[in-house]
């Protein structure tokens, strides 16, 4: 008897590698259709990443355009040490960070905070036998009808909370939670270790959750 699951995984991997190979070949040969499809598929996440560092959407769009020009110029030097998307997103991050440094000039950005965003007692201890570091005491309950989740005020709380995050936390949150990028690819794009990626994501999620808790607590009828 064979092993269908193993065979299936191998087929998927071969398909993924074949697809990326076709994309690379198309770009290198100047296939406008392939390039247009990539732009349509990836420009959204590229724009979100750029907006982590620059405040203006117009400037973020310029960063994305510059990134695509860089892809076209440097595609011959792409060595496939990572996936094509990881390489492209890495270009966006580097360009956006450089553009932000130019734009803010001498205005310093707030440094990342090493301390805990919430009371440590709300988390299981690091030496816990199960779920070390996870929530021990859950978030304060609040009423969450679907209409409230979709309300403009609630969205504004989330957007403002994300905007207030330190840049690295915001980058990780955008990739992991808004764009659904996996942990390994996020680490490759941002040049992070898996541990740092998990810590940054945890802090970012916690701060956004705290903002929502505060909002619902403040608006809850008394």
Secondary structure, 3 states (H helix, E strand, C coil): CCCHHHHHHHHHHHHHHHHHHHHHHHHHCCCHHHHHHHHHHHHHHHHHHHHCCCCCHHHHHHHHHHHHHHHHHHHHHCCCCCCHHHHHHHHHHHHHHHHHHHHHCCCCCCCCCCCCCCCHHHECCCCCCCCCCCECCCCCCCCCCHHHHHCHHHHHHHHHHHHCCCHHHHHHHHHHHHCCCCHHHHHHHHCCCHHHHHHHHHHHHHHHHHHHHHHHHHHCCC
